[in-house]
């Protein structure tokens, strides 16, 4: 067993990352009749999550005074 495999086994024993990956991503059964709307909904959810995360960072770091800005 290589050191990389031993490290992966050690991490996997504490945090089941590989089994989660197999169950939800790599071996997940997907129907063959996907259409445009299925992917559009996934894309819309991804864009919503990106907007929420960037909005949180904007709220945390926004300074309304120009003299407090990094550029000013």
PyMOL Python script that loads the backbone (N, CA, C, O; Angstrom):
from pymol import cmd

cmd.read_pdbstr("""\
ATOM      1  N   UNK A   1       0.852  -1.176   0.000  1.00  0.00           N
ATOM      2  CA  UNK A   1       0.000   0.000   0.000  1.00  0.00           C
ATOM      3  C   UNK A   1       0.898   1.239   0.000  1.00  0.00           C
ATOM      4  O   UNK A   1       1.818   1.352   0.810  1.00  0.00           O
ATOM      5  N   UNK A   2       0.622   2.146  -0.901  1.00  0.00           N
ATOM      6  CA  UNK A   2       1.431   3.356  -0.984  1.00  0.00           C
ATOM      7  C   UNK A   2       1.029   4.338   0.109  1.00  0.00           C
ATOM      8  O   UNK A   2      -0.003   4.188   0.763  1.00  0.00           O
ATOM      9  N   UNK A   3       1.871   5.338   0.284  1.00  0.00           N
ATOM     10  CA  UNK A   3       1.590   6.350   1.307  1.00  0.00           C
ATOM     11  C   UNK A   3       0.345   7.163   0.950  1.00  0.00           C
ATOM     12  O   UNK A   3      -0.422   7.561   1.826  1.00  0.00           O
ATOM     13  N   UNK A   4       0.161   7.401  -0.338  1.00  0.00           N
ATOM     14  CA  UNK A   4      -1.023   8.156  -0.760  1.00  0.00           C
ATOM     15  C   UNK A   4      -2.299   7.373  -0.470  1.00  0.00           C
ATOM     16  O   UNK A   4      -3.287   7.945  -0.010  1.00  0.00           O
ATOM     17  N   UNK A   5      -2.283   6.081  -0.734  1.00  0.00           N
ATOM     18  CA  UNK A   5      -3.451   5.246  -0.453  1.00  0.00           C
ATOM     19  C   UNK A   5      -3.695   5.149   1.045  1.00  0.00           C
ATOM     20  O   UNK A   5      -4.841   5.163   1.493  1.00  0.00           O
ATOM     21  N   UNK A   6      -2.613   5.051   1.827  1.00  0.00           N
ATOM     22  CA  UNK A   6      -2.754   4.999   3.281  1.00  0.00           C
ATOM     23  C   UNK A   6      -3.354   6.296   3.810  1.00  0.00           C
ATOM     24  O   UNK A   6      -4.199   6.274   4.705  1.00  0.00           O
ATOM     25  N   UNK A   7      -2.917   7.423   3.259  1.00  0.00           N
ATOM     26  CA  UNK A   7      -3.472   8.716   3.675  1.00  0.00           C
ATOM     27  C   UNK A   7      -4.949   8.811   3.298  1.00  0.00           C
ATOM     28  O   UNK A   7      -5.764   9.288   4.088  1.00  0.00           O
ATOM     29  N   UNK A   8      -5.293   8.362   2.098  1.00  0.00           N
ATOM     30  CA  UNK A   8      -6.695   8.381   1.671  1.00  0.00           C
ATOM     31  C   UNK A   8      -7.555   7.491   2.562  1.00  0.00           C
ATOM     32  O   UNK A   8      -8.670   7.870   2.921  1.00  0.00           O
ATOM     33  N   UNK A   9      -7.053   6.322   2.919  1.00  0.00           N
ATOM     34  CA  UNK A   9      -7.794   5.429   3.817  1.00  0.00           C
ATOM     35  C   UNK A   9      -7.972   6.055   5.193  1.00  0.00           C
ATOM     36  O   UNK A   9      -9.030   5.918   5.808  1.00  0.00           O
ATOM     37  N   UNK A  10      -6.945   6.739   5.676  1.00  0.00           N
ATOM     38  CA  UNK A  10      -7.014   7.388   6.991  1.00  0.00           C
ATOM     39  C   UNK A  10      -8.065   8.502   6.983  1.00  0.00           C
ATOM     40  O   UNK A  10      -8.869   8.612   7.908  1.00  0.00           O
ATOM     41  N   UNK A  11      -8.049   9.324   5.934  1.00  0.00           N
ATOM     42  CA  UNK A  11      -9.030  10.406   5.831  1.00  0.00           C
ATOM     43  C   UNK A  11     -10.426   9.826   5.640  1.00  0.00           C
ATOM     44  O   UNK A  11     -11.387  10.318   6.232  1.00  0.00           O
ATOM     45  N   UNK A  12     -10.544   8.791   4.824  1.00  0.00           N
ATOM     46  CA  UNK A  12     -11.849   8.197   4.541  1.00  0.00           C
ATOM     47  C   UNK A  12     -12.452   7.529   5.771  1.00  0.00           C
ATOM     48  O   UNK A  12     -13.674   7.466   5.900  1.00  0.00           O
ATOM     49  N   UNK A  13     -11.622   7.037   6.664  1.00  0.00           N
ATOM     50  CA  UNK A  13     -12.138   6.436   7.897  1.00  0.00           C
ATOM     51  C   UNK A  13     -12.746   7.492   8.812  1.00  0.00           C
ATOM     52  O   UNK A  13     -13.643   7.189   9.600  1.00  0.00           O
ATOM     53  N   UNK A  14     -12.266   8.725   8.714  1.00  0.00           N
ATOM     54  CA  UNK A  14     -12.757   9.794   9.587  1.00  0.00           C
ATOM     55  C   UNK A  14     -13.825  10.655   8.921  1.00  0.00           C
ATOM     56  O   UNK A  14     -14.717  11.180   9.588  1.00  0.00           O
ATOM     57  N   UNK A  15     -13.728  10.792   7.623  1.00  0.00           N
ATOM     58  CA  UNK A  15     -14.679  11.597   6.856  1.00  0.00           C
ATOM     59  C   UNK A  15     -14.964  10.845   5.561  1.00  0.00           C
ATOM     60  O   UNK A  15     -14.117  10.837   4.667  1.00  0.00           O
ATOM     61  N   UNK A  16     -16.123  10.216   5.432  1.00  0.00           N
ATOM     62  CA  UNK A  16     -16.375   9.296   4.305  1.00  0.00           C
ATOM     63  C   UNK A  16     -16.564  10.019   2.974  1.00  0.00           C
ATOM     64  O   UNK A  16     -17.659  10.034   2.412  1.00  0.00           O
ATOM     65  N   UNK A  17     -15.505  10.604   2.490  1.00  0.00           N
ATOM     66  CA  UNK A  17     -15.585  11.381   1.262  1.00  0.00           C
ATOM     67  C   UNK A  17     -15.742  10.499   0.027  1.00  0.00           C
ATOM     68  O   UNK A  17     -16.550  10.804  -0.851  1.00  0.00           O
ATOM     69  N   UNK A  18     -14.986   9.418  -0.048  1.00  0.00           N
ATOM     70  CA  UNK A  18     -15.064   8.585  -1.251  1.00  0.00           C
ATOM     71  C   UNK A  18     -16.403   7.859  -1.353  1.00  0.00           C
ATOM     72  O   UNK A  18     -16.940   7.714  -2.451  1.00  0.00           O
ATOM     73  N   UNK A  19     -16.945   7.405  -0.237  1.00  0.00           N
ATOM     74  CA  UNK A  19     -18.249   6.736  -0.307  1.00  0.00           C
ATOM     75  C   UNK A  19     -19.357   7.727  -0.652  1.00  0.00           C
ATOM     76  O   UNK A  19     -20.303   7.372  -1.355  1.00  0.00           O
ATOM     77  N   UNK A  20     -19.252   8.951  -0.171  1.00  0.00           N
ATOM     78  CA  UNK A  20     -20.221   9.986  -0.531  1.00  0.00           C
ATOM     79  C   UNK A  20     -20.115  10.315  -2.014  1.00  0.00           C
ATOM     80  O   UNK A  20     -21.129  10.484  -2.691  1.00  0.00           O
ATOM     81  N   UNK A  21     -18.891  10.405  -2.515  1.00  0.00           N
ATOM     82  CA  UNK A  21     -18.684  10.668  -3.943  1.00  0.00           C
ATOM     83  C   UNK A  21     -19.296   9.557  -4.793  1.00  0.00           C
ATOM     84  O   UNK A  21     -19.964   9.826  -5.792  1.00  0.00           O
ATOM     85  N   UNK A  22     -19.067   8.323  -4.394  1.00  0.00           N
ATOM     86  CA  UNK A  22     -19.608   7.196  -5.165  1.00  0.00           C
ATOM     87  C   UNK A  22     -21.135   7.165  -5.111  1.00  0.00           C
ATOM     88  O   UNK A  22     -21.788   6.903  -6.122  1.00  0.00           O
ATOM     89  N   UNK A  23     -21.700   7.429  -3.946  1.00  0.00           N
ATOM     90  CA  UNK A  23     -23.154   7.330  -3.793  1.00  0.00           C
ATOM     91  C   UNK A  23     -23.897   8.452  -4.515  1.00  0.00           C
ATOM     92  O   UNK A  23     -24.988   8.233  -5.042  1.00  0.00           O
ATOM     93  N   UNK A  24     -23.314   9.653  -4.542  1.00  0.00           N
ATOM     94  CA  UNK A  24     -24.061  10.800  -5.049  1.00  0.00           C
ATOM     95  C   UNK A  24     -23.583  11.330  -6.394  1.00  0.00           C
ATOM     96  O   UNK A  24     -24.321  12.055  -7.062  1.00  0.00           O
ATOM     97  N   UNK A  25     -22.373  10.987  -6.806  1.00  0.00           N
ATOM     98  CA  UNK A  25     -21.873  11.549  -8.058  1.00  0.00           C
ATOM     99  C   UNK A  25     -21.499  10.504  -9.095  1.00  0.00           C
ATOM    100  O   UNK A  25     -22.070  10.486 -10.186  1.00  0.00           O
ATOM    101  N   UNK A  26     -20.561   9.645  -8.777  1.00  0.00           N
ATOM    102  CA  UNK A  26     -20.028   8.773  -9.826  1.00  0.00           C
ATOM    103  C   UNK A  26     -20.941   7.600 -10.162  1.00  0.00           C
ATOM    104  O   UNK A  26     -21.030   7.220 -11.329  1.00  0.00           O
ATOM    105  N   UNK A  27     -21.618   7.016  -9.186  1.00  0.00           N
ATOM    106  CA  UNK A  27     -22.475   5.861  -9.444  1.00  0.00           C
ATOM    107  C   UNK A  27     -23.959   6.188  -9.286  1.00  0.00           C
ATOM    108  O   UNK A  27     -24.777   5.291  -9.080  1.00  0.00           O
ATOM    109  N   UNK A  28     -24.303   7.460  -9.382  1.00  0.00           N
ATOM    110  CA  UNK A  28     -25.688   7.902  -9.243  1.00  0.00           C
ATOM    111  C   UNK A  28     -26.457   7.563 -10.518  1.00  0.00           C
ATOM    112  O   UNK A  28     -26.024   7.903 -11.619  1.00  0.00           O
ATOM    113  N   UNK A  29     -27.592   6.895 -10.366  1.00  0.00           N
ATOM    114  CA  UNK A  29     -28.408   6.543 -11.528  1.00  0.00           C
ATOM    115  C   UNK A  29     -29.100   7.791 -12.061  1.00  0.00           C
ATOM    116  O   UNK A  29     -29.794   8.488 -11.321  1.00  0.00           O
ATOM    117  N   UNK A  30     -28.913   8.060 -13.316  1.00  0.00           N
ATOM    118  CA  UNK A  30     -29.555   9.201 -13.950  1.00  0.00           C
ATOM    119  C   UNK A  30     -30.447   8.702 -15.080  1.00  0.00           C
ATOM    120  O   UNK A  30     -30.000   7.911 -15.910  1.00  0.00           O
ATOM    121  N   UNK A  31     -31.697   9.147 -15.126  1.00  0.00           N
ATOM    122  CA  UNK A  31     -32.577   8.713 -16.204  1.00  0.00           C
ATOM    123  C   UNK A  31     -32.075   9.183 -17.571  1.00  0.00           C
ATOM    124  O   UNK A  31     -31.365  10.184 -17.676  1.00  0.00           O
ATOM    125  N   UNK A  32     -32.451   8.453 -18.598  1.00  0.00           N
ATOM    126  CA  UNK A  32     -31.976   8.776 -19.942  1.00  0.00           C
ATOM    127  C   UNK A  32     -32.796   9.872 -20.606  1.00  0.00           C
ATOM    128  O   UNK A  32     -32.399  10.385 -21.652  1.00  0.00           O
ATOM    129  N   UNK A  33     -33.911  10.235 -20.031  1.00  0.00           N
ATOM    130  CA  UNK A  33     -34.771  11.226 -20.682  1.00  0.00           C
ATOM    131  C   UNK A  33     -34.580  12.626 -20.094  1.00  0.00           C
ATOM    132  O   UNK A  33     -35.552  13.357 -19.907  1.00  0.00           O
ATOM    133  N   UNK A  34     -33.348  12.995 -19.808  1.00  0.00           N
ATOM    134  CA  UNK A  34     -33.082  14.366 -19.374  1.00  0.00           C
ATOM    135  C   UNK A  34     -33.440  15.320 -20.499  1.00  0.00           C
ATOM    136  O   UNK A  34     -33.305  14.991 -21.677  1.00  0.00           O
ATOM    137  N   UNK A  35     -33.885  16.472 -20.129  1.00  0.00           N
ATOM    138  CA  UNK A  35     -34.176  17.469 -21.142  1.00  0.00           C
ATOM    139  C   UNK A  35     -33.563  18.804 -20.730  1.00  0.00           C
ATOM    140  O   UNK A  35     -32.856  18.895 -19.726  1.00  0.00           O
ATOM    141  N   UNK A  36     -33.841  19.820 -21.510  1.00  0.00           N
ATOM    142  CA  UNK A  36     -33.272  21.144 -21.281  1.00  0.00           C
ATOM    143  C   UNK A  36     -33.654  21.698 -19.914  1.00  0.00           C
ATOM    144  O   UNK A  36     -32.820  22.317 -19.254  1.00  0.00           O
ATOM    145  N   UNK A  37     -34.875  21.497 -19.478  1.00  0.00           N
ATOM    146  CA  UNK A  37     -35.345  22.097 -18.237  1.00  0.00           C
ATOM    147  C   UNK A  37     -34.674  21.502 -17.009  1.00  0.00           C
ATOM    148  O   UNK A  37     -34.524  22.187 -15.997  1.00  0.00           O
ATOM    149  N   UNK A  38     -34.272  20.247 -17.079  1.00  0.00           N
ATOM    150  CA  UNK A  38     -33.560  19.638 -15.957  1.00  0.00           C
ATOM    151  C   UNK A  38     -32.222  20.351 -15.744  1.00  0.00           C
ATOM    152  O   UNK A  38     -31.879  20.704 -14.615  1.00  0.00           O
ATOM    153  N   UNK A  39     -31.482  20.559 -16.808  1.00  0.00           N
ATOM    154  CA  UNK A  39     -30.193  21.237 -16.696  1.00  0.00           C
ATOM    155  C   UNK A  39     -30.375  22.717 -16.386  1.00  0.00           C
ATOM    156  O   UNK A  39     -29.563  23.302 -15.669  1.00  0.00           O
ATOM    157  N   UNK A  40     -31.421  23.325 -16.911  1.00  0.00           N
ATOM    158  CA  UNK A  40     -31.677  24.737 -16.650  1.00  0.00           C
ATOM    159  C   UNK A  40     -31.960  24.970 -15.170  1.00  0.00           C
ATOM    160  O   UNK A  40     -31.514  25.970 -14.608  1.00  0.00           O
ATOM    161  N   UNK A  41     -32.688  24.072 -14.540  1.00  0.00           N
ATOM    162  CA  UNK A  41     -32.958  24.200 -13.111  1.00  0.00           C
ATOM    163  C   UNK A  41     -31.698  24.054 -12.284  1.00  0.00           C
ATOM    164  O   UNK A  41     -31.510  24.781 -11.308  1.00  0.00           O
ATOM    165  N   UNK A  42     -30.834  23.128 -12.657  1.00  0.00           N
ATOM    166  CA  UNK A  42     -29.567  22.961 -11.945  1.00  0.00           C
ATOM    167  C   UNK A  42     -28.692  24.195 -12.109  1.00  0.00           C
ATOM    168  O   UNK A  42     -28.049  24.639 -11.158  1.00  0.00           O
ATOM    169  N   UNK A  43     -28.671  24.743 -13.308  1.00  0.00           N
ATOM    170  CA  UNK A  43     -27.886  25.945 -13.555  1.00  0.00           C
ATOM    171  C   UNK A  43     -28.449  27.135 -12.781  1.00  0.00           C
ATOM    172  O   UNK A  43     -27.688  27.936 -12.238  1.00  0.00           O
ATOM    173  N   UNK A  44     -29.761  27.254 -12.728  1.00  0.00           N
ATOM    174  CA  UNK A  44     -30.383  28.337 -11.974  1.00  0.00           C
ATOM    175  C   UNK A  44     -30.065  28.223 -10.484  1.00  0.00           C
ATOM    176  O   UNK A  44     -29.824  29.236  -9.828  1.00  0.00           O
ATOM    177  N   UNK A  45     -30.062  27.020  -9.949  1.00  0.00           N
ATOM    178  CA  UNK A  45     -29.700  26.817  -8.548  1.00  0.00           C
ATOM    179  C   UNK A  45     -28.243  27.191  -8.300  1.00  0.00           C
ATOM    180  O   UNK A  45     -27.933  27.814  -7.285  1.00  0.00           O
ATOM    181  N   UNK A  46     -27.350  26.822  -9.206  1.00  0.00           N
ATOM    182  CA  UNK A  46     -25.939  27.171  -9.065  1.00  0.00           C
ATOM    183  C   UNK A  46     -25.744  28.685  -9.075  1.00  0.00           C
ATOM    184  O   UNK A  46     -24.989  29.220  -8.263  1.00  0.00           O
ATOM    185  N   UNK A  47     -26.415  29.369  -9.982  1.00  0.00           N
ATOM    186  CA  UNK A  47     -26.306  30.826 -10.058  1.00  0.00           C
ATOM    187  C   UNK A  47     -26.860  31.469  -8.792  1.00  0.00           C
ATOM    188  O   UNK A  47     -26.292  32.448  -8.307  1.00  0.00           O
ATOM    189  N   UNK A  48     -27.950  30.945  -8.248  1.00  0.00           N
ATOM    190  CA  UNK A  48     -28.510  31.473  -7.010  1.00  0.00           C
ATOM    191  C   UNK A  48     -27.525  31.320  -5.855  1.00  0.00           C
ATOM    192  O   UNK A  48     -27.349  32.248  -5.066  1.00  0.00           O
ATOM    193  N   UNK A  49     -26.893  30.175  -5.749  1.00  0.00           N
ATOM    194  CA  UNK A  49     -25.917  29.948  -4.676  1.00  0.00           C
ATOM    195  C   UNK A  49     -24.735  30.898  -4.830  1.00  0.00           C
ATOM    196  O   UNK A  49     -24.259  31.450  -3.838  1.00  0.00           O
ATOM    197  N   UNK A  50     -24.256  31.099  -6.048  1.00  0.00           N
ATOM    198  CA  UNK A  50     -23.143  32.025  -6.280  1.00  0.00           C
ATOM    199  C   UNK A  50     -23.539  33.443  -5.888  1.00  0.00           C
ATOM    200  O   UNK A  50     -22.740  34.159  -5.284  1.00  0.00           O
ATOM    201  N   UNK A  51     -24.750  33.858  -6.217  1.00  0.00           N
ATOM    202  CA  UNK A  51     -25.202  35.200  -5.854  1.00  0.00           C
ATOM    203  C   UNK A  51     -25.314  35.359  -4.345  1.00  0.00           C
ATOM    204  O   UNK A  51     -24.959  36.410  -3.811  1.00  0.00           O
ATOM    205  N   UNK A  52     -25.795  34.349  -3.658  1.00  0.00           N
ATOM    206  CA  UNK A  52     -25.914  34.424  -2.202  1.00  0.00           C
ATOM    207  C   UNK A  52     -24.538  34.521  -1.560  1.00  0.00           C
ATOM    208  O   UNK A  52     -24.325  35.343  -0.670  1.00  0.00           O
ATOM    209  N   UNK A  53     -23.605  33.687  -2.005  1.00  0.00           N
ATOM    210  CA  UNK A  53     -22.259  33.697  -1.415  1.00  0.00           C
ATOM    211  C   UNK A  53     -21.556  35.020  -1.686  1.00  0.00           C
ATOM    212  O   UNK A  53     -20.961  35.591  -0.773  1.00  0.00           O
ATOM    213  N   UNK A  54     -21.608  35.521  -2.913  1.00  0.00           N
ATOM    214  CA  UNK A  54     -20.957  36.794  -3.205  1.00  0.00           C
ATOM    215  C   UNK A  54     -21.668  37.950  -2.511  1.00  0.00           C
ATOM    216  O   UNK A  54     -21.021  38.928  -2.136  1.00  0.00           O
ATOM    217  N   UNK A  55     -22.970  37.860  -2.333  1.00  0.00           N
ATOM    218  CA  UNK A  55     -23.690  38.891  -1.589  1.00  0.00           C
ATOM    219  C   UNK A  55     -23.281  38.935  -0.132  1.00  0.00           C
ATOM    220  O   UNK A  55     -23.176  40.013   0.453  1.00  0.00           O
ATOM    221  N   UNK A  56     -23.049  37.768   0.463  1.00  0.00           N
ATOM    222  CA  UNK A  56     -22.590  37.725   1.856  1.00  0.00           C
ATOM    223  C   UNK A  56     -21.220  38.377   1.973  1.00  0.00           C
ATOM    224  O   UNK A  56     -20.980  39.147   2.904  1.00  0.00           O
ATOM    225  N   UNK A  57     -20.312  38.077   1.036  1.00  0.00           N
ATOM    226  CA  UNK A  57     -18.989  38.699   1.075  1.00  0.00           C
ATOM    227  C   UNK A  57     -19.081  40.200   0.853  1.00  0.00           C
ATOM    228  O   UNK A  57     -18.333  40.959   1.470  1.00  0.00           O
ATOM    229  N   UNK A  58     -19.977  40.641  -0.011  1.00  0.00           N
ATOM    230  CA  UNK A  58     -20.148  42.068  -0.239  1.00  0.00           C
ATOM    231  C   UNK A  58     -20.664  42.759   1.017  1.00  0.00           C
ATOM    232  O   UNK A  58     -20.198  43.847   1.354  1.00  0.00           O
ATOM    233  N   UNK A  59     -21.608  42.153   1.705  1.00  0.00           N
ATOM    234  CA  UNK A  59     -22.139  42.733   2.942  1.00  0.00           C
ATOM    235  C   UNK A  59     -21.047  42.826   4.006  1.00  0.00           C
ATOM    236  O   UNK A  59     -21.004  43.794   4.765  1.00  0.00           O
ATOM    237  N   UNK A  60     -20.174  41.838   4.065  1.00  0.00           N
ATOM    238  CA  UNK A  60     -19.126  41.835   5.089  1.00  0.00           C
ATOM    239  C   UNK A  60     -18.039  42.866   4.813  1.00  0.00           C
ATOM    240  O   UNK A  60     -17.455  43.401   5.755  1.00  0.00           O
ATOM    241  N   UNK A  61     -17.750  43.159   3.540  1.00  0.00           N
ATOM    242  CA  UNK A  61     -16.588  43.978   3.214  1.00  0.00           C
ATOM    243  C   UNK A  61     -16.917  45.339   2.607  1.00  0.00           C
ATOM    244  O   UNK A  61     -15.996  46.100   2.311  1.00  0.00           O
ATOM    245  N   UNK A  62     -18.170  45.671   2.412  1.00  0.00           N
ATOM    246  CA  UNK A  62     -18.533  46.935   1.774  1.00  0.00           C
ATOM    247  C   UNK A  62     -18.328  48.093   2.735  1.00  0.00           C
ATOM    248  O   UNK A  62     -18.729  48.036   3.897  1.00  0.00           O
ATOM    249  N   UNK A  63     -17.697  49.146   2.229  1.00  0.00           N
ATOM    250  CA  UNK A  63     -17.510  50.372   3.004  1.00  0.00           C
ATOM    251  C   UNK A  63     -18.097  51.522   2.187  1.00  0.00           C
ATOM    252  O   UNK A  63     -17.576  51.836   1.117  1.00  0.00           O
ATOM    253  N   UNK A  64     -19.161  52.153   2.662  1.00  0.00           N
ATOM    254  CA  UNK A  64     -19.824  53.172   1.853  1.00  0.00           C
ATOM    255  C   UNK A  64     -19.047  54.480   1.749  1.00  0.00           C
ATOM    256  O   UNK A  64     -19.343  55.290   0.870  1.00  0.00           O
ATOM    257  N   UNK A  65     -18.075  54.710   2.606  1.00  0.00           N
ATOM    258  CA  UNK A  65     -17.299  55.944   2.571  1.00  0.00           C
ATOM    259  C   UNK A  65     -16.107  55.764   1.630  1.00  0.00           C
ATOM    260  O   UNK A  65     -15.378  54.778   1.737  1.00  0.00           O
ATOM    261  N   UNK A  66     -15.907  56.703   0.715  1.00  0.00           N
ATOM    262  CA  UNK A  66     -14.830  56.572  -0.269  1.00  0.00           C
ATOM    263  C   UNK A  66     -13.456  56.643   0.378  1.00  0.00           C
ATOM    264  O   UNK A  66     -12.506  56.051  -0.134  1.00  0.00           O
ATOM    265  N   UNK A  67     -13.332  57.349   1.480  1.00  0.00           N
ATOM    266  CA  UNK A  67     -12.022  57.452   2.126  1.00  0.00           C
ATOM    267  C   UNK A  67     -11.625  56.157   2.835  1.00  0.00           C
ATOM    268  O   UNK A  67     -10.443  55.952   3.114  1.00  0.00           O
ATOM    269  N   UNK A  68     -12.580  55.284   3.131  1.00  0.00           N
ATOM    270  CA  UNK A  68     -12.269  54.015   3.785  1.00  0.00           C
ATOM    271  C   UNK A  68     -11.971  52.907   2.786  1.00  0.00           C
ATOM    272  O   UNK A  68     -11.567  51.812   3.177  1.00  0.00           O
ATOM    273  N   UNK A  69     -12.164  53.178   1.510  1.00  0.00           N
ATOM    274  CA  UNK A  69     -11.955  52.173   0.482  1.00  0.00           C
ATOM    275  C   UNK A  69     -10.475  51.888   0.281  1.00  0.00           C
ATOM    276  O   UNK A  69      -9.639  52.746   0.564  1.00  0.00           O
ATOM    277  N   UNK A  70     -10.142  50.712  -0.197  1.00  0.00           N
ATOM    278  CA  UNK A  70      -8.748  50.360  -0.461  1.00  0.00           C
ATOM    279  C   UNK A  70      -8.199  51.169  -1.637  1.00  0.00           C
ATOM    280  O   UNK A  70      -7.010  51.487  -1.666  1.00  0.00           O
ATOM    281  N   UNK A  71      -9.048  51.502  -2.600  1.00  0.00           N
ATOM    282  CA  UNK A  71      -8.594  52.245  -3.772  1.00  0.00           C
ATOM    283  C   UNK A  71      -8.539  53.749  -3.516  1.00  0.00           C
ATOM    284  O   UNK A  71      -7.866  54.474  -4.249  1.00  0.00           O
ATOM    285  N   UNK A  72      -9.224  54.215  -2.507  1.00  0.00           N
ATOM    286  CA  UNK A  72      -9.309  55.654  -2.310  1.00  0.00           C
ATOM    287  C   UNK A  72      -8.605  56.070  -1.119  1.00  0.00           C
ATOM    288  O   UNK A  72      -8.576  57.259  -0.802  1.00  0.00           O
TER     289      UNK A  72
END
""", "prot")
cmd.dss("prot")
cmd.show_as("cartoon", "prot")
cmd.util.cbc("prot")
cmd.orient("prot")
